[in-house]
């Protein structure tokens, strides 16, 4: 009778530990290093969004003039507007802020800067020319409602200004067939502002 030989316990442990690594090495060779770098980048973005996502919109930020407001990406308000060739706005009246906080490729908070009370985001083309300039200036708060002056420029000489009122609330929705709670920005007012009235509006805000 021939006795079947079993590997020692320590060898079995190392075999079970290394097998997944060997399998991942084979996957890396199959898809190439460029693919692995992309997967790692996506994983890092997801992890960063889970760890820091809420702070991108829920935190109170004190601006240079001493006012406080929720920190939002300016492109949030761009989603609500319509094209210059169209007339009816807002097109979108609710934005999922949890998704905004996690989607760091579309809403890169590292590119959002404050300048003279304006929270500004500038997106540039391949040659460095401005493709989009989106900014908002806080105008104040009444109860649960916030008001901002939003300015958008598509790279030309025309800047469009809009006074936007919004509230931030939590509500339940279904995602993937499961009920989840999401924090939503809900637009409650939308008022176009002429360029020659911007200075007066900001002066009134400083006086208040």
C-alpha positions, -999 to 999 in steps of 0.1 A, spaced: 0 0 0 15 33 -11 8 62 13 -3 94 -3 20 123 5 5 155 17 24 188 17 33 201 52 8 226 68 31 256 62 34 248 25 -4 245 22 -7 280 38 18 295 14 2 278 -16 -33 292 -7 -18 326 -2 2 328 -34 -23 313 -57 -45 344 -59 -13 365 -65 -2 342 -93 -37 344 -109 -36 382 -107 -1 381 -123 -15 361 -152 -44 387 -156 -19 415 -156 1 399 -184 -31 393 -203 -44 429 -202 -11 446 -201 4 471 -177 -16 500 -191 -48 481 -183 -36 474 -148 -27 511 -142 -62 520 -153 -78 495 -129 -56 508 -101 -66 544 -109 -103 536 -109 -99 518 -75 -81 547 -60 -107 571 -72 -135 549 -57 -117 546 -24 -110 584 -23 -146 591 -31 -158 568 -3 -134 583 23 -136 620 13 -167 622 -8 -191 637 18 -166 665 27 -168 678 -9 -203 691 -6 -215 689 30 -188 708 48 -192 745 58 -165 766 42 -156 801 54 -148 824 25 -125 855 24 -154 878 33 -163 858 64 -194 841 50 -200 804 52 -216 781 27 -217 744 15 -187 736 -7 -200 726 -41 -184 720 -74 -194 748 -98 -203 723 -125 -232 712 -104 -250 744 -115 -239 739 -151 -259 707 -152 -291 727 -145 -287 753 -173 -297 751 -210 -277 759 -241 -273 795 -252 -293 787 -283 -322 776 -261 -344 795 -237 -360 772 -211 -341 767 -178 -335 751 -155 -334 718 -173 -323 698 -143 -338 707 -109 -323 680 -87 -287 669 -85 -274 638 -66 -246 653 -44 -234 619 -33 -227 610 -69 -210 643 -75 -188 637 -45 -177 603 -57 -174 610 -95 -140 627 -92 -132 624 -129 -162 646 -138 -161 667 -107 -125 672 -98 -125 692 -65 -87 698 -67 -93 722 -96 -119 743 -77 -103 775 -64 -116 805 -44 -109 840 -57 -124 872 -42 -154 853 -29 -160 833 -61 -157 795 -61 -143 789 -96 -136 760 -118 -117 764 -152 -116 736 -177 -90 740 -205 -85 724 -239 -55 705 -252 -38 737 -262 -44 755 -229 -73 777 -240 -102 780 -217 -130 756 -226 -153 763 -197 -152 788 -168 -179 781 -141 -181 800 -109 -206 809 -82 -207 836 -55 -227 830 -23 -254 856 -17 -268 844 16 -291 820 34 -327 822 44 -337 792 66 -329 761 46 -325 779 13 -292 791 -1 -288 817 -29 -258 820 -52 -248 840 -82 -237 816 -109 -215 827 -138 -206 806 -168 -184 813 -198 -178 789 -226 -144 804 -236 -157 834 -255 -165 870 -246 -200 863 -232 -205 854 -195 -240 844 -185 -251 852 -149 -279 835 -130 -292 838 -95 -300 803 -82 -318 794 -50 -315 758 -37 -320 736 -7 -301 705 3 -322 676 15 -320 638 20 -345 615 4 -349 578 -4 -347 564 -39 -341 530 -55 -308 522 -70 -302 488 -85 -335 476 -71 -326 486 -35 -338 515 -14 -310 539 -6 -308 574 9 -292 601 -12 -284 638 -5 -300 660 -32 -295 696 -42 -330 708 -52 -333 741 -72 -362 762 -60 -356 794 -80 -338 805 -112 -334 841 -122 -312 854 -151 -291 884 -141 -279 911 -166 -242 917 -166 -246 953 -157 -266 943 -125 -239 920 -111 -219 946 -93 -250 960 -77 -261 926 -65 -228 918 -50 -226 952 -33 -260 945 -17 -247 912 -4 -217 929 12 -239 955 28 -261 929 43 
